[in-house]
Amino acid sequence: MTTAQPPLYWDPFEAELAKDPYPLYARMREEAPLYRNDRHDFYAVSRYTDVQRGLADWQTFSSARGDILEIIQTGMEMPSGTLIFEDPPVHDIHRRLLARVFTPRRIAQLEPRIRAFCERVLEPVTGADRFDLVEAVGAEMPMRVIGMLLGIPEADQATFRDRTDATLETGDGGRIAQEDILNTEGFQDYIEWRKKHPSDDLMTELMTAEFEDENGNRRTLTDGEVLTYCTVVAGAGNETTGRLIGWFGAVMARYPEARRELVADPSLIPNAIEEILRFEPTGPFTARYVTRDVELHGRTVPAGSAMLFIQAAANRDPDRFDDPDRFDIHRVSQHMSFGVGAHYCLGAALARLEGKVAAEEILRRFPDWEVDWDGAELAQTSTVRGWKTLPLVIRGA
């Protein structure tokens, strides 16, 4: 006799559901490929083809009102320069300014400095028999990299990281407060200082780069636009990459055979990072504003709705991936974790590089570990999924 399953219900704000959402995602793909949540007033799709097509269709599923459900539902007006909250052609104009910095060549040139940051944050725990991976590396290394890119003095980098984390973190069932969505506190002082002390960093480049805006005017960014750019880059770069490093520690503890393969052959690490991104994406879903009535799975999603595209569910769609719930560092796949189309993550190459370097340096020092799961805690946010604490117990130390 089989036990009846409870009614299908998915709440992106509920902490308990975030602990292991994948069985529920599987039910959504099968039973409700177009899911409706009346309590929080949104629709969601979970199949790979729907997520891929929807995220690429910016005309129908707009970013102009935000890419987080709470933001869309506030109806707030986005400041200029918030390129993740813009649509073409304005988005493309603003994206090109950042693309000058995030070219593959320039990112590759950062590797020695990123490795030096990683070695530095690992030095205090080298030889330890136990340490918190998130505290030691996940919260430290991305902060140093973003601080370097933006030209934030080292003494102030932790303050900016902590402010970003506090903005995104919510309690169980909580939402990001509207006043915290784009918290630019502190950056204005550095913009004024950088005007007098230009340097080889992103902030200086943003202040001095000339471009043709959407009205055909040749100009540089306003202080307000530079402020918004820096806030977006700091938030995205710190939070998601730090969570990726945490997932590396957790997944490698759960799959020790894969970890031993990576220790024996570090050339496998870049592909292993891709598989972790597929298997445990740091950004599990992305919101969009629906600009026109659209038909999906025999139903009409009306204009003005909020739609969530669940990349974490798409990444385990059996119609796209063989044996999708199996972790396989040899798998070659095109996951949805960085999005697709106009809003494909501009920092993807940087995140991959940081993940690769962190994995190499961690495995070189600590080839064998377990996680103290009783002491591990998932961070509670409505935008990213990852570890707040992840205590590693080093074997053979």
KEDO-328674 format. One record per residue (C-alpha): x, y, z. Coordinates in nm, 4 decimals, always signed. Layout:
<pts>
+----------+----------+----------+
:       px :       py :       pz :
+----------+----------+----------+
:        X :        Y :        Z :
...
+----------+----------+----------+
</pts>
This chain:
<pts>
+----------+----------+----------+
:       px :       py :       pz :
+----------+----------+----------+
:  +0.0000 :  +0.0000 :  +0.0000 :
:  +0.1453 :  +0.3342 :  -0.1044 :
:  +0.1218 :  +0.6451 :  +0.1107 :
:  -0.0522 :  +0.9381 :  -0.0559 :
:  +0.1717 :  +1.2383 :  -0.1121 :
:  +0.0750 :  +1.5699 :  +0.0467 :
:  -0.0705 :  +1.8380 :  -0.1814 :
:  +0.1909 :  +2.0029 :  -0.4000 :
:  +0.2997 :  +2.3314 :  -0.2463 :
:  +0.6201 :  +2.5282 :  -0.3047 :
:  +0.7057 :  +2.8419 :  -0.1090 :
:  +1.0383 :  +3.0082 :  -0.2033 :
:  +1.0480 :  +3.1825 :  +0.1356 :
:  +1.0173 :  +2.8696 :  +0.3500 :
:  +1.3468 :  +2.7563 :  +0.5060 :
:  +1.2427 :  +2.3947 :  +0.5586 :
:  +1.1654 :  +2.3444 :  +0.1886 :
:  +1.5054 :  +2.4888 :  +0.0954 :
:  +1.6940 :  +2.2158 :  +0.2829 :
:  +1.6290 :  +1.9616 :  +0.0052 :
:  +1.4022 :  +2.1095 :  -0.2609 :
:  +1.4792 :  +1.8570 :  -0.5341 :
:  +1.2029 :  +1.5982 :  -0.4653 :
:  +0.9515 :  +1.8819 :  -0.4710 :
:  +1.1033 :  +2.0220 :  -0.7917 :
:  +1.0639 :  +1.6777 :  -0.9492 :
:  +0.6937 :  +1.6780 :  -0.8604 :
:  +0.6544 :  +2.0271 :  -1.0040 :
:  +0.8140 :  +1.9271 :  -1.3348 :
:  +0.5830 :  +1.6274 :  -1.3568 :
:  +0.2558 :  +1.7435 :  -1.1981 :
:  +0.2601 :  +2.1227 :  -1.2346 :
:  +0.4987 :  +2.2418 :  -1.5081 :
:  +0.3198 :  +2.5748 :  -1.4759 :
:  +0.2839 :  +2.6220 :  -1.1023 :
:  +0.0650 :  +2.8845 :  -0.9386 :
:  +0.1135 :  +3.0098 :  -0.5819 :
:  -0.1902 :  +3.2121 :  -0.4756 :
:  -0.0531 :  +3.3012 :  -0.1325 :
:  +0.2490 :  +3.4858 :  -0.2722 :
:  +0.0898 :  +3.5706 :  -0.6084 :
:  +0.3345 :  +3.4243 :  -0.8594 :
:  +0.3692 :  +3.1613 :  -1.1299 :
:  +0.6686 :  +2.9301 :  -1.1752 :
:  +0.8105 :  +2.6964 :  -1.4388 :
:  +1.0552 :  +2.4154 :  -1.3666 :
:  +1.1251 :  +2.2259 :  -1.6887 :
:  +1.4502 :  +2.2931 :  -1.8720 :
:  +1.2901 :  +2.3968 :  -2.2020 :
:  +1.0528 :  +2.6409 :  -2.0276 :
:  +1.3301 :  +2.7967 :  -1.8203 :
:  +1.5643 :  +2.8249 :  -2.1189 :
:  +1.3039 :  +2.9794 :  -2.3489 :
:  +1.1604 :  +3.2095 :  -2.0847 :
:  +1.4875 :  +3.3573 :  -1.9641 :
:  +1.5891 :  +3.4235 :  -2.3249 :
:  +1.2589 :  +3.6006 :  -2.4039 :
:  +1.3143 :  +3.9401 :  -2.2396 :
:  +1.0326 :  +4.0990 :  -2.4420 :
:  +0.7755 :  +3.8774 :  -2.2659 :
:  +0.9544 :  +3.8175 :  -1.9361 :
:  +1.1067 :  +4.1511 :  -1.8438 :
:  +1.3863 :  +4.2339 :  -1.5988 :
:  +1.2976 :  +4.6040 :  -1.5918 :
:  +1.1077 :  +4.5642 :  -1.2645 :
:  +1.3718 :  +4.3451 :  -1.1031 :
:  +1.4761 :  +3.9801 :  -1.0992 :
:  +1.3706 :  +3.9080 :  -0.7394 :
:  +1.0060 :  +3.8365 :  -0.6579 :
:  +0.9875 :  +4.0889 :  -0.3731 :
:  +1.1315 :  +4.3637 :  -0.5909 :
:  +0.8880 :  +4.3013 :  -0.8752 :
:  +0.5946 :  +4.3100 :  -0.6353 :
:  +0.6960 :  +4.6449 :  -0.4835 :
:  +0.6618 :  +4.8193 :  -0.8200 :
:  +0.9613 :  +5.0353 :  -0.7288 :
:  +1.1408 :  +5.2314 :  -0.9991 :
:  +1.4915 :  +5.1049 :  -1.0690 :
:  +1.7794 :  +5.3558 :  -1.0735 :
:  +1.9774 :  +5.3879 :  -1.3950 :
:  +2.2751 :  +5.1565 :  -1.4144 :
:  +2.1099 :  +4.8605 :  -1.2438 :
:  +2.1803 :  +4.6512 :  -1.5512 :
:  +2.0492 :  +4.3254 :  -1.4013 :
:  +1.7187 :  +4.5106 :  -1.3647 :
:  +1.7069 :  +4.6455 :  -1.7200 :
:  +1.6037 :  +4.5279 :  -2.0660 :
:  +1.7645 :  +4.5980 :  -2.4041 :
:  +1.8534 :  +4.8399 :  -2.5512 :
:  +1.9397 :  +5.0276 :  -2.2275 :
:  +2.0654 :  +4.7058 :  -2.0695 :
:  +2.2999 :  +4.6385 :  -2.3614 :
:  +2.4483 :  +4.9887 :  -2.3436 :
:  +2.5187 :  +4.9595 :  -1.9719 :
:  +2.6376 :  +4.5994 :  -1.9974 :
:  +2.8998 :  +4.6916 :  -2.2554 :
:  +3.0655 :  +4.9207 :  -2.0011 :
:  +3.1177 :  +4.6347 :  -1.7564 :
:  +3.2017 :  +4.3896 :  -2.0332 :
:  +3.5229 :  +4.5830 :  -2.0910 :
:  +3.6389 :  +4.4698 :  -1.7489 :
:  +3.4976 :  +4.1168 :  -1.7516 :
:  +3.6541 :  +3.9934 :  -2.0759 :
:  +3.7935 :  +3.6376 :  -2.0628 :
:  +4.1453 :  +3.7734 :  -2.1181 :
:  +4.1281 :  +4.0219 :  -1.8323 :
:  +3.9705 :  +3.7654 :  -1.5997 :
:  +4.2441 :  +3.5111 :  -1.6821 :
:  +4.5061 :  +3.7713 :  -1.5939 :
:  +4.3595 :  +3.7909 :  -1.2435 :
:  +4.4416 :  +3.4290 :  -1.1590 :
:  +4.7782 :  +3.4933 :  -0.9836 :
:  +4.6207 :  +3.7588 :  -0.7605 :
:  +4.3151 :  +3.5439 :  -0.6878 :
:  +4.5419 :  +3.2536 :  -0.5958 :
:  +4.7406 :  +3.4798 :  -0.3656 :
:  +4.4172 :  +3.5843 :  -0.1911 :
:  +4.3161 :  +3.2201 :  -0.1537 :
:  +4.6547 :  +3.1188 :  -0.0134 :
:  +4.6355 :  +3.4066 :  +0.2308 :
:  +4.2921 :  +3.3162 :  +0.3714 :
:  +4.3873 :  +2.9462 :  +0.3958 :
:  +4.7132 :  +3.0121 :  +0.5764 :
:  +4.5579 :  +3.0511 :  +0.9253 :
:  +4.3784 :  +2.7132 :  +0.9019 :
:  +4.6520 :  +2.5141 :  +0.7274 :
:  +4.7330 :  +2.2177 :  +0.9521 :
:  +4.4089 :  +2.2530 :  +1.1497 :
:  +4.1972 :  +1.9469 :  +1.2208 :
:  +3.8738 :  +2.1461 :  +1.1999 :
:  +3.7591 :  +2.4815 :  +1.0555 :
:  +3.4544 :  +2.6522 :  +0.9057 :
:  +3.5022 :  +2.6625 :  +0.5275 :
:  +3.2526 :  +2.9460 :  +0.4817 :
:  +3.4137 :  +3.1625 :  +0.7484 :
:  +3.7703 :  +3.0901 :  +0.6369 :
:  +3.7324 :  +3.0962 :  +0.2573 :
:  +3.3777 :  +3.1471 :  +0.1292 :
:  +3.3280 :  +3.4753 :  +0.3134 :
:  +3.6846 :  +3.6005 :  +0.2706 :
:  +3.8248 :  +3.5223 :  -0.0732 :
:  +3.5423 :  +3.6667 :  -0.2940 :
:  +3.5407 :  +3.9780 :  -0.0754 :
:  +3.9124 :  +4.0320 :  -0.1450 :
:  +3.8641 :  +3.9805 :  -0.5194 :
:  +3.5708 :  +4.2220 :  -0.5472 :
:  +3.7491 :  +4.4709 :  -0.3239 :
:  +4.0488 :  +4.4546 :  -0.5559 :
:  +3.8322 :  +4.5056 :  -0.8654 :
:  +3.6438 :  +4.8005 :  -0.7171 :
:  +3.9418 :  +4.9588 :  -0.5454 :
:  +3.7898 :  +4.9389 :  -0.1960 :
:  +4.0572 :  +4.9746 :  +0.0732 :
:  +4.1289 :  +4.6420 :  +0.2397 :
:  +4.0404 :  +4.7723 :  +0.5859 :
:  +3.6839 :  +4.8421 :  +0.4679 :
:  +3.6168 :  +4.5318 :  +0.2583 :
:  +3.4672 :  +4.3264 :  +0.5420 :
:  +3.2221 :  +4.6059 :  +0.6223 :
:  +3.0897 :  +4.6062 :  +0.2641 :
:  +3.0625 :  +4.2278 :  +0.2607 :
:  +2.8718 :  +4.2192 :  +0.5889 :
:  +2.6355 :  +4.4918 :  +0.4708 :
:  +2.5591 :  +4.2962 :  +0.1527 :
:  +2.5007 :  +3.9733 :  +0.3463 :
:  +2.2682 :  +4.1491 :  +0.5894 :
:  +2.0681 :  +4.2950 :  +0.3009 :
:  +2.0060 :  +3.9563 :  +0.1401 :
:  +1.9508 :  +3.7473 :  +0.4515 :
:  +1.5941 :  +3.6969 :  +0.5699 :
:  +1.4304 :  +3.4978 :  +0.8445 :
:  +1.2169 :  +3.1928 :  +0.7738 :
:  +0.9351 :  +3.3124 :  +0.5511 :
:  +1.0846 :  +3.6620 :  +0.5353 :
:  +1.1375 :  +3.8905 :  +0.2405 :
:  +1.4015 :  +4.1444 :  +0.1496 :
:  +1.2964 :  +4.4877 :  +0.2743 :
:  +1.2385 :  +4.7414 :  -0.0038 :
:  +1.4743 :  +4.9933 :  +0.1558 :
:  +1.7540 :  +4.7325 :  +0.1546 :
:  +1.7240 :  +4.6219 :  -0.2074 :
:  +1.9927 :  +4.8577 :  -0.3383 :
:  +2.1798 :  +4.9678 :  -0.0287 :
:  +2.4510 :  +5.2013 :  -0.1589 :
:  +2.5639 :  +5.3189 :  +0.1841 :
:  +2.9368 :  +5.3851 :  +0.1957 :
:  +3.0240 :  +5.3743 :  -0.1738 :
:  +2.9677 :  +5.7478 :  -0.2254 :
:  +3.2711 :  +5.8312 :  -0.0104 :
:  +3.4918 :  +5.6079 :  -0.2246 :
:  +3.3607 :  +5.7562 :  -0.5466 :
:  +3.4551 :  +6.1045 :  -0.4250 :
:  +3.7954 :  +5.9763 :  -0.3120 :
:  +3.8595 :  +5.7924 :  -0.6409 :
:  +3.7921 :  +6.1100 :  -0.8407 :
:  +4.0982 :  +6.2589 :  -0.6743 :
:  +4.2979 :  +5.9344 :  -0.6696 :
:  +4.2324 :  +5.7444 :  -0.9981 :
:  +4.3681 :  +5.3934 :  -1.0173 :
:  +4.3616 :  +5.0775 :  -1.2288 :
:  +4.0297 :  +4.9509 :  -1.0949 :
:  +3.6694 :  +4.9114 :  -1.2005 :
:  +3.5460 :  +5.2172 :  -1.0122 :
:  +3.7918 :  +5.4458 :  -1.1932 :
:  +3.7074 :  +5.2894 :  -1.5292 :
:  +3.3357 :  +5.3362 :  -1.4714 :
:  +3.3840 :  +5.7012 :  -1.3790 :
:  +3.5947 :  +5.7825 :  -1.6850 :
:  +3.4531 :  +5.5603 :  -1.9630 :
:  +3.2678 :  +5.7471 :  -2.2363 :
:  +2.9674 :  +5.5915 :  -2.4063 :
:  +2.6645 :  +5.6782 :  -2.6146 :
:  +2.3487 :  +5.6515 :  -2.4075 :
:  +1.9992 :  +5.5510 :  -2.5168 :
:  +1.9258 :  +5.9102 :  -2.6220 :
:  +2.2310 :  +5.9310 :  -2.8496 :
:  +2.4266 :  +6.1528 :  -2.6102 :
:  +2.7996 :  +6.0982 :  -2.5655 :
:  +2.8766 :  +6.1104 :  -2.1944 :
:  +3.0228 :  +5.9433 :  -1.8863 :
:  +2.8236 :  +5.7812 :  -1.6082 :
:  +2.6763 :  +6.0018 :  -1.3388 :
:  +2.7900 :  +5.9519 :  -0.9801 :
:  +2.4568 :  +5.7878 :  -0.9075 :
:  +2.5019 :  +5.5400 :  -1.1922 :
:  +2.8566 :  +5.4553 :  -1.0810 :
:  +2.7213 :  +5.4054 :  -0.7301 :
:  +2.4589 :  +5.1615 :  -0.8557 :
:  +2.7077 :  +4.9691 :  -1.0703 :
:  +2.9455 :  +4.9238 :  -0.7780 :
:  +2.6655 :  +4.8112 :  -0.5477 :
:  +2.5428 :  +4.5509 :  -0.7977 :
:  +2.8932 :  +4.4160 :  -0.8667 :
:  +2.9827 :  +4.3989 :  -0.4971 :
:  +2.6621 :  +4.2165 :  -0.4061 :
:  +2.6688 :  +3.9658 :  -0.6911 :
:  +3.0402 :  +3.8948 :  -0.6675 :
:  +3.0546 :  +3.8426 :  -0.2932 :
:  +2.7416 :  +3.6426 :  -0.2311 :
:  +2.7172 :  +3.3908 :  -0.5140 :
:  +3.0868 :  +3.3001 :  -0.5376 :
:  +3.1095 :  +3.2531 :  -0.1613 :
:  +2.8148 :  +3.0136 :  -0.1745 :
:  +2.9819 :  +2.8205 :  -0.4586 :
:  +3.2883 :  +2.7584 :  -0.2409 :
:  +3.0617 :  +2.6350 :  +0.0379 :
:  +2.8853 :  +2.3947 :  -0.1965 :
:  +3.2227 :  +2.2627 :  -0.3111 :
:  +3.3018 :  +2.1677 :  +0.0482 :
:  +2.9611 :  +2.0107 :  +0.1097 :
:  +2.9352 :  +1.8150 :  -0.2146 :
:  +3.2924 :  +1.6854 :  -0.1951 :
:  +3.2201 :  +1.5543 :  +0.1554 :
:  +2.9127 :  +1.3712 :  +0.0281 :
:  +3.0976 :  +1.2253 :  -0.2712 :
:  +3.4437 :  +1.1270 :  -0.1422 :
:  +3.5243 :  +0.9132 :  -0.4470 :
:  +3.4882 :  +1.2194 :  -0.6694 :
:  +3.7046 :  +1.4185 :  -0.4299 :
:  +3.9767 :  +1.1531 :  -0.4447 :
:  +3.9657 :  +1.1707 :  -0.8256 :
:  +4.0214 :  +1.5459 :  -0.8118 :
:  +4.3124 :  +1.5095 :  -0.5705 :
:  +4.4724 :  +1.2567 :  -0.8059 :
:  +4.3987 :  +1.4614 :  -1.1196 :
:  +4.3447 :  +1.8358 :  -1.0602 :
:  +4.2818 :  +1.8873 :  -1.4334 :
:  +3.9302 :  +1.7549 :  -1.3635 :
:  +3.8534 :  +2.0445 :  -1.1272 :
:  +3.7092 :  +2.2928 :  -1.3836 :
:  +3.4533 :  +2.0363 :  -1.4989 :
:  +3.3785 :  +1.9432 :  -1.1384 :
:  +3.2980 :  +2.3094 :  -1.0696 :
:  +3.0531 :  +2.3020 :  -1.3630 :
:  +2.8854 :  +1.9944 :  -1.2192 :
:  +2.8556 :  +2.1575 :  -0.8763 :
:  +2.6985 :  +2.4614 :  -1.0421 :
:  +2.4452 :  +2.2311 :  -1.2072 :
:  +2.3897 :  +2.0102 :  -0.9043 :
:  +2.3649 :  +2.2787 :  -0.6345 :
:  +2.3227 :  +2.6208 :  -0.8003 :
:  +2.3765 :  +2.9148 :  -0.5706 :
:  +2.0913 :  +3.1062 :  -0.7370 :
:  +1.8090 :  +2.8498 :  -0.7558 :
:  +1.5520 :  +3.0679 :  -0.9314 :
:  +1.5119 :  +3.4001 :  -1.1110 :
:  +1.2035 :  +3.6225 :  -1.1254 :
:  +1.0658 :  +3.8159 :  -1.4206 :
:  +0.7727 :  +4.0512 :  -1.4835 :
:  +0.5261 :  +3.9242 :  -1.7466 :
:  +0.4628 :  +4.1992 :  -2.0029 :
:  +0.1831 :  +4.0345 :  -2.2032 :
:  -0.0598 :  +3.7446 :  -2.1741 :
:  +0.1288 :  +3.4234 :  -2.2496 :
:  +0.0080 :  +3.0660 :  -2.2976 :
:  +0.1959 :  +2.7967 :  -2.1074 :
:  +0.0871 :  +2.4352 :  -2.0655 :
:  -0.2686 :  +2.5088 :  -2.1698 :
:  -0.3180 :  +2.8041 :  -1.9348 :
:  -0.2906 :  +3.1800 :  -1.9660 :
:  -0.0428 :  +3.3700 :  -1.7533 :
:  -0.1810 :  +3.7249 :  -1.7543 :
:  +0.0246 :  +4.0361 :  -1.8177 :
:  +0.1375 :  +4.1945 :  -1.4930 :
:  +0.2146 :  +3.8616 :  -1.3244 :
:  +0.5406 :  +3.7633 :  -1.1608 :
:  +0.7075 :  +3.4494 :  -1.2988 :
:  +0.9798 :  +3.2473 :  -1.1282 :
:  +1.2130 :  +3.0434 :  -1.3485 :
:  +1.3502 :  +2.7636 :  -1.1306 :
:  +1.6981 :  +2.6963 :  -1.2680 :
:  +1.7722 :  +2.4452 :  -0.9923 :
:  +1.4783 :  +2.2345 :  -1.1135 :
:  +1.5742 :  +2.2770 :  -1.4798 :
:  +1.9272 :  +2.1584 :  -1.3984 :
:  +1.7858 :  +1.8229 :  -1.2898 :
:  +1.5296 :  +1.7753 :  -1.5649 :
:  +1.5563 :  +1.4129 :  -1.6849 :
:  +1.4446 :  +1.5224 :  -2.0315 :
:  +1.7693 :  +1.7181 :  -2.0557 :
:  +2.0187 :  +1.5311 :  -1.8360 :
:  +2.0805 :  +1.1586 :  -1.8043 :
:  +2.0339 :  +1.0409 :  -1.4454 :
:  +2.0129 :  +1.4045 :  -1.3317 :
:  +2.0223 :  +1.3371 :  -0.9566 :
:  +2.3605 :  +1.1665 :  -0.9890 :
:  +2.6655 :  +1.3834 :  -0.9205 :
:  +2.9204 :  +1.3175 :  -1.1951 :
:  +3.2375 :  +1.5243 :  -1.2317 :
:  +3.2821 :  +1.3832 :  -1.5840 :
:  +2.9430 :  +1.5045 :  -1.7045 :
:  +2.9475 :  +1.7615 :  -1.9860 :
:  +2.6340 :  +1.9718 :  -1.9701 :
:  +2.4865 :  +2.3126 :  -2.0400 :
:  +2.3292 :  +2.4088 :  -1.7104 :
:  +2.1047 :  +2.7063 :  -1.6432 :
:  +2.2824 :  +2.8359 :  -1.3319 :
:  +2.4231 :  +3.1456 :  -1.5055 :
:  +2.1062 :  +3.2120 :  -1.7013 :
:  +2.0814 :  +3.2521 :  -2.0769 :
:  +2.0445 :  +3.5257 :  -2.3359 :
:  +2.0817 :  +3.8984 :  -2.2718 :
:  +2.1125 :  +3.8521 :  -1.8969 :
:  +2.3635 :  +3.5668 :  -1.8995 :
:  +2.5776 :  +3.6281 :  -1.5908 :
:  +2.8506 :  +3.8765 :  -1.6781 :
:  +3.0648 :  +3.7486 :  -1.3915 :
:  +3.0417 :  +3.3794 :  -1.4874 :
:  +3.4067 :  +3.3569 :  -1.5931 :
:  +3.5187 :  +3.5209 :  -1.2680 :
:  +3.3031 :  +3.2888 :  -1.0564 :
:  +3.4397 :  +2.9843 :  -1.2398 :
:  +3.7969 :  +3.1037 :  -1.1926 :
:  +3.7489 :  +3.1702 :  -0.8218 :
:  +3.5813 :  +2.8319 :  -0.7783 :
:  +3.8620 :  +2.6543 :  -0.9600 :
:  +4.1394 :  +2.8271 :  -0.7666 :
:  +3.9672 :  +2.7710 :  -0.4321 :
:  +3.9137 :  +2.4024 :  -0.5120 :
:  +4.2761 :  +2.3541 :  -0.6147 :
:  +4.4160 :  +2.5214 :  -0.3052 :
:  +4.1744 :  +2.3516 :  -0.0632 :
:  +4.2408 :  +2.0047 :  -0.2053 :
:  +4.6152 :  +2.0622 :  -0.2049 :
:  +4.6117 :  +2.1297 :  +0.1684 :
:  +4.3175 :  +1.9152 :  +0.2755 :
:  +4.2718 :  +1.6072 :  +0.0539 :
:  +4.0268 :  +1.4383 :  +0.2927 :
:  +3.7485 :  +1.5816 :  +0.5078 :
:  +3.4028 :  +1.5277 :  +0.6458 :
:  +3.1386 :  +1.7837 :  +0.7410 :
:  +3.0055 :  +1.8208 :  +1.0917 :
:  +2.6483 :  +1.8338 :  +0.9652 :
:  +2.5083 :  +1.9044 :  +1.3117 :
:  +2.7064 :  +2.2279 :  +1.3115 :
:  +2.6297 :  +2.3218 :  +0.9494 :
:  +2.3617 :  +2.5796 :  +0.8754 :
:  +2.2036 :  +2.6937 :  +0.5500 :
:  +2.1722 :  +3.0689 :  +0.5065 :
:  +1.8132 :  +3.1859 :  +0.4829 :
:  +1.7589 :  +3.4155 :  +0.1869 :
:  +1.4984 :  +3.4390 :  -0.0863 :
:  +1.7585 :  +3.4851 :  -0.3612 :
:  +2.0532 :  +3.2495 :  -0.3053 :
:  +2.0944 :  +2.9081 :  -0.1478 :
:  +2.4118 :  +2.8124 :  +0.0323 :
:  +2.5857 :  +2.7549 :  +0.3615 :
:  +2.6066 :  +3.0093 :  +0.6404 :
:  +2.8344 :  +2.7766 :  +0.8346 :
:  +3.0074 :  +2.4599 :  +0.7113 :
:  +3.2467 :  +2.3106 :  +0.9679 :
:  +3.4956 :  +2.0718 :  +0.8058 :
:  +3.6553 :  +1.7929 :  +1.0067 :
:  +3.9937 :  +1.7157 :  +0.8482 :
:  +4.0875 :  +1.3512 :  +0.8295 :
:  +4.4548 :  +1.2609 :  +0.8612 :
:  +4.5390 :  +1.6024 :  +1.0052 :
+----------+----------+----------+
</pts>
